[in-house]
Amino acid sequence: MAASPENPADATPRRKVSRHRGEGQWAAGHFTPLNGNEQFKKDDDGLNVRTRVETIYSKRGFDSIDPNDLRGRLRWWGLYTQRRPGIDGGRTGVLEPEELEDEYFMMRVRITGGRLTTEQLRAIGEIAETYARGTADITDRQNIQYHWIRIEDVPAIWERLESVGLSTTEACGDTPRGMLGSPVAGVAEDEIIDGSAALDEIARRYLGDPRFSNLPRKFKTAVSGSPLLDVAHEINDVSFVGVVHPDHGPGFDLWVGGGLSTNPKFGVRLGAWVPEADVPDVWEGVISIFRDHGYRRLRNRARLKFLVADWGPEKFRQVLEDDYLGHKLIDGPAPGMPAQQWRDHIGVHRQKDGRFYVGFAPRVGRMDGSLLTKVAALAEDHGSGRVSTTAEQKMIVLDVPQDRVDSLVDALEALDLRVKPSPFRRGTMACTGIEFCKLAIVETKERGSDLIDELERRLPDFGEPLTININGCPNACARIQTADIGLKGQLVTDAEGRQVGGYQVHLGGALGLEPAFGRKVRGLKVTSDELPDYIERVLKRFQAEREDGERFATWAARADAEALS
């Protein structure tokens, strides 16, 4: 029986308490909170804060919010305070939370598997226009993120979202956060298996379940049957990847323990094949191991990846089978590597039913409410009732009849939503950055958009797949370590000796094809103003030195430091 602080009789028998309190693992009997985050979670389940928002905070205003709710439990409903305008990056790590935060919130709308009806997309856009000053960014976890949300408006937003089947439940916090799925599940001609039903069943069973609302840290899920490996399965806490078993047919290969931030680790295969019907049960087993055995003493060691690294895949699988599932898993094959570097489904593609899906690229995921409602209208005008978001900050219109494809492409391009983007538009991602994020040191969204324009102007004939990921701080929300060119925001010294915004550069990271973390060249830091010059210089060097068919990541791994500086 899984351990829990509420049911000590069901827990692993308590050992005599010594001075060493271990890592705060519940399964070892360590239920006493060892830090402030564990204490406020023990004091009250984060799911309960919704009632206080509806009955107290939305009526009495921002100043009425309890600090443990404000900077803790509100995350369980997708709410973070946003950065106060005018605070420069040099003060990010110096000021107290109450000095950094504004009286407005970021709100994250969770979109399971990235799948939306046009009715839902229209509702998201209308909410943005009414309550969020038009903001609506697509994240690299297939969610939509608002800014400028007032606590007074939150109940009305929840009501509107829930009227179309959406929610913000556990979109943040130490919970099973938004779950990734192939954005072309069920329609792609090359699909191995459709994981949508399994993903929906996980959400139906476990979303908002108090058994999993107090995890050591966040828990990220991915389920995809696409051979393009389109959900960044290598860097999720648990991933189910489509494979064909030689005896049992299509199913999923099980991966655990991936994650980035300041201590990046790729997930590891457990060597287990999981049939579609068993995916929710296996998911429950994995997250239960995390809840019970995860490290709760230090926040920076509380992700599942640290437990997996200490245990190894063999022990993890054994504990999963023996203690949580009660049966052995079937050994299975590894997924094949995709035949192409792009995994974003951009462009026009035939579906298995003869219709088409059309993927397009906004600028670094930045949309607005008006644009979202226009996309919903365009989709409907062209015979579609469905769209999806991708794990690359992109969007797809599904189910387009063949005779309407060209018209839709033209209409999207007219809105600066590129169906035929340059490699720079297609491959550049950016996190929220200093505009709204309290952790950020530098600006990202506008910098990324300007960078796209500069590189398109300077290198109009560059045609190779290339990813440029821009992050405002070391936390890797934009996956900097796995990009061809990853840019980690920090203060750097310019030629005049001044401290200015800039980036530490990571080069040669990759997912899918030969996954690897990018290398850091000693001392290589670039100011924000120097960024276009630097990338132009490195890409021209790549073009001059690359071997036939060589990818940027492969070249960057072998190039000398001078070529990369």
VEXDREN-2710 file (C-alpha; in Angstrom, 1 decimal):
% VEXDREN-2710
k/r/px/py/pz
1/MET/0.0/0.0/0.0
2/ALA/1.4/3.4/-0.9
3/ALA/2.5/5.7/2.0
4/SER/0.7/8.9/2.8
5/PRO/0.8/11.3/5.8
6/GLU/-3.0/11.1/6.1
7/ASN/-3.0/7.3/6.5
8/PRO/0.0/6.4/8.6
9/ALA/-1.5/3.0/9.3
10/ASP/-1.2/2.2/5.6
11/ALA/2.4/3.6/5.3
12/THR/5.7/1.8/5.6
13/PRO/6.3/1.1/9.3
14/ARG/8.1/4.0/11.0
15/ARG/11.7/3.4/12.0
16/LYS/13.2/5.0/15.1
17/VAL/13.8/8.7/14.3
18/SER/17.4/9.6/14.3
19/ARG/19.2/12.9/13.8
20/HIS/19.5/12.1/10.1
21/ARG/16.1/12.8/8.5
22/GLY/17.1/11.5/5.1
23/GLU/15.6/13.1/2.0
24/GLY/12.1/13.5/3.4
25/GLN/10.8/10.4/1.7
26/TRP/7.3/9.4/2.8
27/ALA/8.0/5.8/2.1
28/ALA/10.8/5.9/4.7
29/GLY/8.4/7.4/7.3
30/HIS/9.7/10.9/7.0
31/PHE/6.4/12.9/7.1
32/THR/7.7/15.9/9.0
33/PRO/8.0/18.9/6.6
34/LEU/11.7/19.8/6.0
35/ASN/11.1/23.2/4.3
36/GLY/8.5/25.9/3.9
37/ASN/7.0/24.5/0.7
38/GLU/6.4/21.1/2.3
39/GLN/4.9/22.8/5.4
40/PHE/2.3/24.9/3.5
41/LYS/1.3/21.8/1.5
42/LYS/0.8/19.8/4.7
43/ASP/-1.1/22.7/6.2
44/ASP/-3.7/22.7/3.4
45/ASP/-4.1/21.0/0.1
46/GLY/-3.5/23.5/-2.8
47/LEU/-6.7/22.3/-4.4
48/ASN/-8.7/23.9/-1.6
49/VAL/-7.6/27.4/-2.4
50/ARG/-10.2/27.7/-5.2
51/THR/-12.9/28.1/-2.6
52/ARG/-11.0/31.0/-1.0
53/VAL/-10.5/32.7/-4.4
54/GLU/-14.2/32.5/-5.1
55/THR/-15.5/33.5/-1.7
56/ILE/-12.9/35.8/-0.3
57/TYR/-10.0/36.9/-2.5
58/SER/-12.0/37.8/-5.6
59/LYS/-14.3/39.9/-3.5
60/ARG/-11.8/41.6/-1.2
61/GLY/-8.9/42.0/-3.7
62/PHE/-5.2/41.3/-3.9
63/ASP/-4.3/42.5/-0.4
64/SER/-6.6/39.9/1.2
65/ILE/-4.7/36.9/-0.2
66/ASP/-2.8/34.9/2.4
67/PRO/0.9/34.8/1.6
68/ASN/1.1/31.0/1.5
69/ASP/-1.8/31.0/-1.0
70/LEU/-0.4/33.9/-3.0
71/ARG/3.1/32.4/-3.5
72/GLY/2.2/28.8/-3.1
73/ARG/-1.3/27.3/-3.4
74/LEU/-2.6/29.5/-6.1
75/ARG/-0.3/27.6/-8.4
76/TRP/-2.5/24.6/-8.0
77/TRP/-5.0/26.6/-10.1
78/GLY/-2.6/27.9/-12.7
79/LEU/-1.8/31.3/-11.1
80/TYR/1.6/33.0/-10.5
81/THR/2.1/36.6/-9.6
82/GLN/3.8/38.4/-12.5
83/ARG/6.8/40.7/-12.4
84/ARG/6.3/44.3/-11.4
85/PRO/7.1/46.5/-14.4
86/GLY/10.4/48.5/-14.4
87/ILE/12.5/46.1/-12.3
88/ASP/15.7/45.4/-14.2
89/GLY/17.4/42.0/-14.3
90/GLY/20.2/42.9/-12.0
91/ARG/17.7/43.0/-9.1
92/THR/16.0/39.7/-9.9
93/GLY/18.0/37.7/-7.3
94/VAL/18.2/40.5/-4.8
95/LEU/14.7/41.6/-4.1
96/GLU/12.1/39.8/-1.9
97/PRO/9.1/38.2/-3.6
98/GLU/6.8/41.0/-2.4
99/GLU/9.1/43.6/-4.0
100/LEU/9.3/41.7/-7.3
101/GLU/5.7/40.8/-7.8
102/ASP/2.9/42.9/-9.2
103/GLU/-0.8/42.7/-8.3
104/TYR/-1.5/40.8/-11.5
105/PHE/-1.2/37.2/-12.3
106/MET/0.0/34.9/-15.1
107/MET/-2.7/32.3/-15.6
108/ARG/-2.0/29.0/-17.4
109/VAL/-4.8/27.2/-19.3
110/ARG/-4.0/23.4/-19.5
111/ILE/-4.7/21.8/-22.8
112/THR/-4.3/18.1/-22.6
113/GLY/-2.4/16.8/-25.7
114/GLY/-2.7/20.3/-27.2
115/ARG/-6.2/19.4/-28.6
116/LEU/-8.8/22.2/-28.9
117/THR/-12.1/22.7/-30.6
118/THR/-12.5/25.9/-32.5
119/GLU/-15.2/26.8/-29.9
120/GLN/-12.6/26.4/-27.1
121/LEU/-10.0/28.4/-29.1
122/ARG/-12.5/31.2/-29.5
123/ALA/-13.3/31.2/-25.8
124/ILE/-9.6/31.4/-25.0
125/GLY/-9.2/34.4/-27.3
126/GLU/-12.3/36.1/-25.9
127/ILE/-11.0/35.7/-22.4
128/ALA/-7.7/37.2/-23.4
129/GLU/-9.4/40.2/-24.9
130/THR/-11.7/40.7/-21.9
131/TYR/-9.4/40.0/-18.9
132/ALA/-5.8/39.7/-20.0
133/ARG/-5.1/42.8/-22.1
134/GLY/-5.1/40.6/-25.1
135/THR/-2.2/38.4/-24.1
136/ALA/-2.2/34.7/-25.0
137/ASP/1.1/32.9/-25.5
138/ILE/1.5/29.3/-26.7
139/THR/3.9/27.5/-24.4
140/ASP/6.3/24.7/-25.2
141/ARG/4.0/22.5/-23.1
142/GLN/1.0/23.0/-25.4
143/ASN/-0.7/25.3/-23.0
144/ILE/-2.0/28.9/-23.4
145/GLN/-0.6/31.5/-20.9
146/TYR/-2.4/34.8/-20.0
147/HIS/-0.9/37.8/-18.3
148/TRP/-2.4/40.8/-16.5
149/ILE/-5.1/38.7/-14.8
150/ARG/-6.8/40.3/-11.7
151/ILE/-7.8/38.1/-8.8
152/GLU/-11.2/39.8/-9.0
153/ASP/-11.8/38.3/-12.5
154/VAL/-10.5/34.7/-11.8
155/PRO/-13.9/33.1/-11.0
156/ALA/-15.5/34.5/-14.2
157/ILE/-12.5/33.2/-16.2
158/TRP/-12.9/29.7/-14.6
159/GLU/-16.6/29.7/-15.4
160/ARG/-16.0/30.7/-19.0
161/LEU/-13.2/28.1/-19.5
162/GLU/-15.2/25.3/-17.9
163/SER/-18.2/26.1/-20.0
164/VAL/-16.2/24.8/-23.0
165/GLY/-14.5/21.9/-21.2
166/LEU/-11.2/23.6/-20.3
167/SER/-9.6/24.4/-16.9
168/THR/-6.6/25.7/-15.0
169/THR/-6.6/22.8/-12.5
170/GLU/-3.1/21.8/-11.5
171/ALA/-1.6/23.8/-14.4
172/CYS/1.2/24.7/-12.0
173/GLY/2.4/23.6/-8.6
174/ASP/3.7/20.3/-7.2
175/THR/1.2/18.4/-9.2
176/PRO/0.7/16.4/-12.5
177/ARG/0.9/19.4/-14.7
178/GLY/-0.2/19.8/-18.3
179/MET/0.2/16.6/-20.3
180/LEU/1.8/16.5/-23.7
181/GLY/0.4/14.5/-26.6
182/SER/1.0/14.4/-30.3
183/PRO/-0.8/17.4/-31.9
184/VAL/-1.7/15.2/-34.9
185/ALA/-2.9/12.1/-32.9
186/GLY/-5.5/10.1/-34.7
187/VAL/-4.9/11.8/-38.1
188/ALA/-1.3/11.4/-39.1
189/GLU/-0.7/8.9/-41.9
190/ASP/2.5/7.7/-40.3
191/GLU/1.2/7.3/-36.7
192/ILE/2.2/4.1/-34.9
193/ILE/-0.6/4.3/-32.3
194/ASP/-3.1/7.0/-31.2
195/GLY/-2.4/7.9/-27.6
196/SER/-5.3/10.3/-27.2
197/ALA/-7.6/7.9/-25.3
198/ALA/-4.9/6.9/-22.8
199/LEU/-4.0/10.6/-22.2
200/ASP/-7.7/11.5/-21.7
201/GLU/-8.2/8.7/-19.3
202/ILE/-5.2/9.8/-17.2
203/ALA/-6.6/13.3/-17.0
204/ARG/-10.1/12.0/-16.2
205/ARG/-9.0/9.7/-13.4
206/TYR/-6.3/11.7/-11.8
207/LEU/-6.6/15.4/-12.5
208/GLY/-7.6/17.1/-9.3
209/ASP/-7.2/13.9/-7.3
210/PRO/-6.0/14.7/-3.8
211/ARG/-3.8/11.6/-3.8
212/PHE/-1.5/13.3/-6.3
213/SER/-1.9/17.0/-5.4
214/ASN/1.1/17.0/-3.0
215/LEU/4.1/15.7/-4.9
216/PRO/7.7/16.6/-4.1
217/ARG/7.8/18.8/-7.2
218/LYS/6.1/19.2/-10.5
219/PHE/5.5/16.1/-12.6
220/LYS/5.5/16.2/-16.4
221/THR/3.8/13.7/-18.7
222/ALA/4.0/12.9/-22.4
223/VAL/2.1/10.3/-24.5
224/SER/2.7/10.1/-28.3
225/GLY/2.4/7.5/-30.9
226/SER/4.1/9.6/-33.6
227/PRO/7.3/8.3/-35.2
228/LEU/8.5/11.9/-35.2
229/LEU/8.9/11.7/-31.3
230/ASP/7.0/15.0/-31.2
231/VAL/6.6/15.5/-27.4
232/ALA/10.2/15.9/-26.2
233/HIS/9.8/12.5/-24.5
234/GLU/13.5/12.6/-23.4
235/ILE/12.9/15.4/-20.9
236/ASN/9.6/14.5/-19.2
237/ASP/9.2/12.8/-15.8
238/VAL/7.2/10.0/-17.5
239/SER/6.8/9.4/-21.3
240/PHE/5.0/6.8/-23.3
241/VAL/6.5/6.5/-26.8
242/GLY/4.8/4.7/-29.6
243/VAL/6.5/1.4/-30.7
244/VAL/5.5/-1.9/-32.4
245/HIS/6.2/-5.0/-30.3
246/PRO/7.1/-8.0/-32.6
247/ASP/4.6/-10.2/-30.7
248/HIS/2.0/-7.8/-29.3
249/GLY/1.7/-5.1/-31.9
250/PRO/1.5/-1.3/-31.3
251/GLY/1.9/0.0/-27.8
252/PHE/4.2/2.3/-25.8
253/ASP/7.8/2.3/-24.6
254/LEU/8.1/3.6/-21.1
255/TRP/10.6/6.3/-20.1
256/VAL/11.1/8.0/-16.7
257/GLY/13.2/10.6/-15.1
258/GLY/13.8/13.3/-17.7
259/GLY/14.1/17.0/-16.9
260/LEU/16.2/20.1/-17.6
261/SER/16.6/23.2/-15.4
262/THR/20.1/23.7/-13.8
263/ASN/20.8/19.9/-13.6
264/PRO/19.6/18.5/-16.9
265/LYS/19.0/14.7/-17.3
266/PHE/17.6/12.7/-20.1
267/GLY/14.9/10.2/-19.3
268/VAL/15.8/6.5/-19.3
269/ARG/14.0/3.6/-20.8
270/LEU/12.7/0.9/-18.5
271/GLY/12.7/-1.6/-21.3
272/ALA/9.0/-2.1/-20.8
273/TRP/6.2/-2.3/-23.5
274/VAL/2.9/-1.0/-22.3
275/PRO/-0.4/-1.7/-24.1
276/GLU/-2.7/1.3/-24.6
277/ALA/-5.3/0.1/-22.1
278/ASP/-2.6/-0.2/-19.3
279/VAL/-1.1/3.3/-19.8
280/PRO/-3.2/5.0/-17.1
281/ASP/-2.4/2.3/-14.5
282/VAL/1.3/2.4/-15.2
283/TRP/1.2/6.2/-15.1
284/GLU/-0.4/6.0/-11.7
285/GLY/2.4/3.6/-10.6
286/VAL/5.1/5.9/-11.7
287/ILE/3.6/9.1/-10.1
288/SER/3.0/7.1/-6.9
289/ILE/6.6/6.1/-6.7
290/PHE/7.5/9.8/-7.1
291/ARG/5.0/10.8/-4.4
292/ASP/6.2/8.2/-1.9
293/HIS/9.9/7.9/-2.6
294/GLY/10.7/11.4/-4.0
295/TYR/13.1/13.6/-2.2
296/ARG/11.3/16.4/-0.3
297/ARG/14.2/17.8/1.8
298/LEU/15.7/20.1/-0.8
299/ARG/13.6/21.7/-3.6
300/ASN/16.6/21.6/-6.0
301/ARG/16.7/17.8/-5.6
302/ALA/13.0/17.1/-5.5
303/ARG/12.4/16.2/-9.2
304/LEU/11.9/12.5/-10.1
305/LYS/15.1/12.6/-12.2
306/PHE/17.3/12.5/-9.1
307/LEU/15.5/9.5/-7.7
308/VAL/15.9/7.7/-11.0
309/ALA/19.5/8.6/-11.2
310/ASP/20.1/7.2/-7.7
311/TRP/18.1/4.0/-8.2
312/GLY/18.8/3.2/-11.9
313/PRO/16.2/1.9/-14.3
314/GLU/16.4/-1.7/-13.1
315/LYS/15.5/-0.9/-9.5
316/PHE/12.8/1.6/-10.6
317/ARG/11.1/-1.0/-12.8
318/GLN/11.3/-3.6/-10.1
319/VAL/9.7/-1.3/-7.5
320/LEU/7.0/-0.2/-10.0
321/GLU/6.2/-3.9/-10.8
322/ASP/6.4/-5.4/-7.3
323/ASP/5.1/-2.6/-5.1
324/TYR/2.7/-0.6/-7.3
325/LEU/1.4/-2.7/-10.2
326/GLY/1.5/-6.2/-8.8
327/HIS/2.6/-7.7/-12.0
328/LYS/5.5/-7.8/-14.4
329/LEU/5.7/-5.6/-17.4
330/ILE/6.4/-7.0/-20.9
331/ASP/9.9/-6.4/-22.2
332/GLY/9.8/-4.3/-25.4
333/PRO/11.7/-2.6/-28.1
334/ALA/13.1/0.9/-28.2
335/PRO/11.6/3.5/-30.5
336/GLY/13.3/4.2/-33.8
337/MET/14.9/7.6/-34.4
338/PRO/12.9/9.9/-36.6
339/ALA/14.0/10.3/-40.2
340/GLN/14.0/14.1/-40.0
341/GLN/15.1/16.8/-37.5
342/TRP/11.9/18.9/-37.5
343/ARG/9.2/17.5/-35.2
344/ASP/6.8/20.4/-35.2
345/HIS/4.4/19.3/-38.1
346/ILE/4.7/22.7/-39.8
347/GLY/3.4/22.9/-43.3
348/VAL/0.7/21.0/-45.2
349/HIS/0.3/17.3/-44.6
350/ARG/-2.2/14.7/-45.8
351/GLN/-4.2/13.0/-43.0
352/LYS/-5.1/9.3/-43.0
353/ASP/-8.7/10.2/-43.9
354/GLY/-7.7/12.1/-47.1
355/ARG/-8.1/15.5/-45.5
356/PHE/-5.1/17.7/-44.6
357/TYR/-3.6/19.4/-41.5
358/VAL/-1.9/22.7/-41.8
359/GLY/0.8/23.7/-39.2
360/PHE/1.9/27.3/-38.9
361/ALA/4.5/29.2/-36.9
362/PRO/3.7/32.4/-34.9
363/ARG/6.6/34.4/-33.6
364/VAL/8.2/32.6/-30.6
365/GLY/4.7/31.5/-29.5
366/ARG/3.5/35.0/-29.1
367/MET/-0.2/35.3/-30.0
368/ASP/-3.0/37.5/-28.8
369/GLY/-6.7/37.0/-28.1
370/SER/-7.8/38.7/-31.4
371/LEU/-5.5/36.5/-33.4
372/LEU/-6.7/33.3/-31.7
373/THR/-10.3/34.2/-32.5
374/LYS/-9.3/34.9/-36.1
375/VAL/-7.6/31.5/-36.3
376/ALA/-10.8/29.9/-35.0
377/ALA/-12.9/31.6/-37.6
378/LEU/-10.5/30.7/-40.4
379/ALA/-10.5/27.1/-39.4
380/GLU/-14.3/27.0/-39.4
381/ASP/-14.5/28.9/-42.7
382/HIS/-12.3/26.2/-44.2
383/GLY/-14.3/23.2/-43.0
384/SER/-12.4/22.5/-39.7
385/GLY/-13.6/22.4/-36.2
386/ARG/-10.3/21.4/-34.5
387/VAL/-6.9/22.9/-33.9
388/SER/-3.9/21.8/-31.8
389/THR/-0.9/23.4/-30.2
390/THR/2.5/21.8/-30.3
391/ALA/5.5/21.4/-28.0
392/GLU/7.4/23.8/-30.1
393/GLN/5.1/26.8/-29.5
394/LYS/3.3/26.3/-32.9
395/MET/-0.3/25.6/-33.9
396/ILE/-2.1/23.3/-36.4
397/VAL/-5.4/23.4/-38.1
398/LEU/-6.8/19.9/-38.6
399/ASP/-9.3/18.3/-40.9
400/VAL/-9.0/20.7/-43.9
401/PRO/-10.6/19.5/-47.1
402/GLN/-8.1/19.4/-50.0
403/ASP/-9.8/22.1/-52.0
404/ARG/-9.6/24.6/-49.1
405/VAL/-6.0/24.1/-48.2
406/ASP/-4.5/26.8/-50.5
407/SER/-7.0/29.4/-49.3
408/LEU/-6.3/28.6/-45.6
409/VAL/-2.5/28.9/-46.2
410/ASP/-2.9/32.3/-47.9
411/ALA/-5.1/33.5/-45.1
412/LEU/-2.7/32.4/-42.3
413/GLU/0.3/33.9/-44.1
414/ALA/-1.6/37.2/-44.4
415/LEU/-1.8/37.2/-40.6
416/ASP/2.0/36.6/-40.3
417/LEU/1.3/33.0/-39.2
418/ARG/3.8/31.3/-41.4
419/VAL/3.0/27.9/-43.0
420/LYS/6.2/28.1/-45.0
421/PRO/8.5/29.7/-42.5
422/SER/12.2/30.3/-42.7
423/PRO/14.4/28.0/-40.5
424/PHE/14.8/30.9/-38.1
425/ARG/11.0/31.5/-37.7
426/ARG/10.4/27.8/-37.5
427/GLY/13.2/27.0/-35.1
428/THR/13.2/29.9/-32.6
429/MET/11.5/29.5/-29.2
430/ALA/11.5/31.8/-26.2
431/CYS/10.2/31.7/-22.7
432/THR/8.2/34.5/-21.1
433/GLY/11.3/36.5/-20.0
434/ILE/11.7/39.6/-17.9
435/GLU/8.5/41.2/-19.3
436/PHE/6.4/39.2/-16.9
437/CYS/8.5/36.5/-15.1
438/LYS/9.9/37.2/-11.6
439/LEU/12.8/34.8/-12.2
440/ALA/14.0/36.3/-15.5
441/ILE/17.1/38.4/-15.9
442/VAL/16.7/39.4/-19.6
443/GLU/14.1/40.0/-22.2
444/THR/13.2/37.1/-24.5
445/LYS/10.1/37.4/-26.6
446/GLU/10.9/40.6/-28.4
447/ARG/14.5/39.7/-28.6
448/GLY/13.6/36.4/-30.3
449/SER/11.2/38.1/-32.7
450/ASP/13.8/40.7/-33.7
451/LEU/16.5/38.0/-34.1
452/ILE/14.3/36.1/-36.5
453/ASP/14.0/39.3/-38.7
454/GLU/17.7/40.0/-38.6
455/LEU/18.7/36.4/-39.5
456/GLU/16.2/36.2/-42.3
457/ARG/17.7/39.5/-43.7
458/ARG/21.3/38.5/-43.2
459/LEU/21.1/34.8/-44.2
460/PRO/18.2/34.6/-46.7
461/ASP/19.6/31.4/-48.3
462/PHE/20.2/29.5/-45.1
463/GLY/18.0/26.4/-45.5
464/GLU/19.2/23.9/-42.8
465/PRO/17.0/22.9/-39.8
466/LEU/18.1/24.9/-36.8
467/THR/16.7/25.5/-33.3
468/ILE/17.4/28.7/-31.4
469/ASN/16.0/28.6/-27.8
470/ILE/16.1/31.7/-25.7
471/ASN/15.6/31.6/-21.9
472/GLY/15.5/34.5/-19.5
473/CYS/17.1/32.7/-16.6
474/PRO/18.9/29.4/-15.9
475/ASN/15.7/27.4/-15.4
476/ALA/15.4/26.2/-19.0
477/CYS/11.7/26.7/-19.6
478/ALA/12.6/27.1/-23.3
479/ARG/14.8/24.0/-23.3
480/ILE/18.1/25.8/-23.9
481/GLN/20.3/22.7/-23.3
482/THR/18.6/20.8/-26.1
483/ALA/18.8/23.4/-28.9
484/ASP/21.3/23.8/-31.7
485/ILE/21.9/27.3/-30.2
486/GLY/20.6/27.6/-26.6
487/LEU/20.8/31.1/-25.0
488/LYS/20.6/31.3/-21.2
489/GLY/19.9/34.8/-20.0
490/GLN/22.3/36.4/-17.5
491/LEU/24.1/39.7/-16.9
492/VAL/27.3/40.0/-18.9
493/THR/30.1/42.6/-19.2
494/ASP/30.1/44.6/-22.5
495/ALA/33.2/46.1/-24.2
496/GLU/33.0/49.2/-22.0
497/GLY/33.0/47.1/-18.8
498/ARG/29.3/47.7/-18.1
499/GLN/26.9/45.0/-16.7
500/VAL/24.3/44.5/-19.4
501/GLY/21.7/41.8/-20.4
502/GLY/23.1/39.0/-22.4
503/TYR/23.4/35.2/-22.7
504/GLN/25.5/32.3/-21.9
505/VAL/25.7/30.2/-25.1
506/HIS/25.0/26.4/-25.4
507/LEU/25.8/24.9/-28.7
508/GLY/24.9/21.5/-30.3
509/GLY/22.0/20.3/-28.2
510/ALA/19.5/18.0/-29.8
511/LEU/16.4/15.8/-29.2
512/GLY/15.3/12.9/-31.3
513/LEU/18.3/12.6/-33.6
514/GLU/21.3/11.7/-31.4
515/PRO/19.9/13.5/-28.3
516/ALA/22.6/15.5/-26.5
517/PHE/23.0/18.5/-24.3
518/GLY/24.7/21.5/-25.9
519/ARG/28.3/22.3/-25.0
520/LYS/29.3/25.4/-23.3
521/VAL/32.5/27.1/-24.6
522/ARG/34.5/28.5/-21.7
523/GLY/34.0/32.2/-21.3
524/LEU/31.5/32.4/-24.3
525/LYS/28.9/35.0/-23.3
526/VAL/27.2/37.4/-25.7
527/THR/25.4/40.7/-25.0
528/SER/21.9/41.1/-26.2
529/ASP/23.0/43.7/-28.8
530/GLU/25.7/41.4/-30.1
531/LEU/23.5/38.4/-30.5
532/PRO/22.6/38.7/-34.3
533/ASP/26.3/39.3/-35.1
534/TYR/27.4/36.3/-33.1
535/ILE/24.8/33.9/-34.6
536/GLU/25.5/35.1/-38.1
537/ARG/29.2/34.5/-37.6
538/VAL/28.8/31.0/-36.2
539/LEU/26.3/29.9/-38.9
540/LYS/28.6/31.2/-41.7
541/ARG/31.4/29.2/-40.1
542/PHE/29.2/26.2/-40.0
543/GLN/28.3/26.6/-43.7
544/ALA/32.0/26.8/-44.6
545/GLU/33.2/23.9/-42.5
546/ARG/30.4/21.4/-42.5
547/GLU/30.8/18.0/-44.1
548/ASP/28.2/16.8/-46.7
549/GLY/24.8/16.5/-44.9
550/GLU/26.2/17.3/-41.5
551/ARG/23.8/18.8/-39.0
552/PHE/24.7/21.9/-37.0
553/ALA/24.6/20.0/-33.7
554/THR/27.1/17.4/-35.1
555/TRP/29.4/20.1/-36.4
556/ALA/29.2/22.1/-33.1
557/ALA/30.2/19.0/-31.1
558/ARG/33.4/18.6/-33.1
559/ALA/34.3/22.3/-33.9
560/ASP/37.1/24.0/-32.0
561/ALA/36.4/26.7/-29.6
562/GLU/37.6/29.4/-32.0
563/ALA/35.0/28.4/-34.6
564/LEU/32.3/28.8/-32.0
565/SER/33.3/32.1/-30.5
END
